[in-house]
């Protein structure tokens, strides 16, 4: 079995275009990344996600662990809780987390969805 490995994720340049965030409020955030692994039936996924600046409605549909490597963003939960993201921030977004995301500077994160 081959173990998926990605060295120096903060500097990778070979990424796949994943398109524009569909729930934009302002701007046009484009996403791209590298998929390291997708489990059977898509129940789990891990990789690198890159997103350009913009502001959108965010609904997390499955538990997601994130380690933000680069950039700055602000996530605001519908309850009003504000999460400031900067390089080397780790966050866990539980299933059904709802709010907004504003990317101030292009962000790059490693993620695991289950």
C-alpha positions in Angstrom: 0.0 0.0 0.0 1.3 3.5 -0.9 0.9 6.1 1.8 -0.1 9.5 0.4 2.6 12.1 1.3 3.0 15.7 0.3 6.2 17.5 1.3 6.3 21.3 1.8 2.6 21.9 1.3 3.1 25.6 1.7 5.1 25.9 -1.5 3.3 23.5 -3.9 2.5 24.9 -7.3 0.9 22.0 -9.1 -2.7 22.3 -8.1 -6.0 21.5 -9.6 -8.6 24.3 -10.2 -11.7 23.6 -8.1 -13.7 26.6 -9.2 -15.4 29.6 -7.6 -17.1 29.4 -4.2 -20.9 29.0 -5.1 -22.2 31.1 -2.1 -20.4 34.4 -2.7 -21.5 37.6 -1.0 -18.7 39.8 -2.3 -15.8 39.2 -4.7 -15.1 35.9 -6.5 -13.0 33.5 -4.3 -11.4 30.8 -6.5 -10.4 27.5 -5.0 -7.7 25.0 -6.0 -5.7 22.3 -4.3 -4.4 18.8 -4.2 -6.4 15.8 -3.1 -4.2 13.4 -1.2 -6.8 10.8 -0.4 -10.5 10.2 -0.8 -12.0 7.2 1.0 -14.5 4.7 -0.3 -17.8 6.2 -1.2 -16.3 9.7 -0.5 -16.9 9.5 3.3 -13.5 10.9 4.1 -11.1 13.2 2.3 -7.8 14.9 2.9 -5.6 17.3 1.0 -4.5 20.9 0.5 -7.0 23.7 -0.2 -6.1 27.1 -1.5 -8.6 30.0 -1.7 -8.3 33.6 -3.0 -9.8 36.6 -1.3 -13.6 37.1 -1.0 -16.6 36.8 1.3 -19.2 34.1 1.3 -21.8 32.2 3.3 -20.3 29.0 4.7 -22.0 25.7 5.7 -19.8 22.9 6.8 -21.6 19.6 5.9 -19.2 17.2 7.5 -16.7 17.4 10.4 -13.6 19.2 9.1 -10.1 19.5 10.8 -8.0 22.3 9.3 -4.4 23.4 9.7 -4.0 26.8 8.0 -0.5 27.2 6.6 -0.6 30.6 4.9 -2.9 33.6 4.6 -5.5 35.4 6.7 -9.2 34.9 7.0 -12.1 35.6 9.4 -14.8 33.0 10.0 -17.9 34.3 11.8 -20.4 31.7 13.2 -24.1 32.5 12.9 -24.0 32.9 16.7 -21.5 35.8 16.4 -18.4 33.9 17.4 -15.4 35.2 15.4 -12.5 33.0 14.5 -9.4 34.9 13.2 -7.2 32.7 10.9 -3.5 33.4 10.4 -0.6 31.2 9.5 -0.2 28.1 11.7 -3.8 28.2 13.0 -5.5 24.9 13.7 -9.3 24.8 13.7 -12.1 22.1 13.9 -15.4 22.9 12.2 -18.1 20.5 13.4 -20.8 19.2 11.0 -23.5 21.8 10.4 -21.3 24.8 11.4 -22.9 27.8 9.6 -21.7 31.4 9.2 -19.5 33.4 6.9 -15.9 33.4 5.7 -13.9 36.4 4.6 -10.5 35.6 3.1 -8.3 38.7 3.4 -5.1 37.2 2.0 -5.0 34.0 0.0 -5.2 31.1 2.4 -3.7 27.6 2.1 -4.7 24.8 4.5 -4.3 21.1 5.0 -7.7 19.5 5.8 -9.3 16.3 6.7 -13.1 15.8 6.2 -15.0 12.9 7.6 
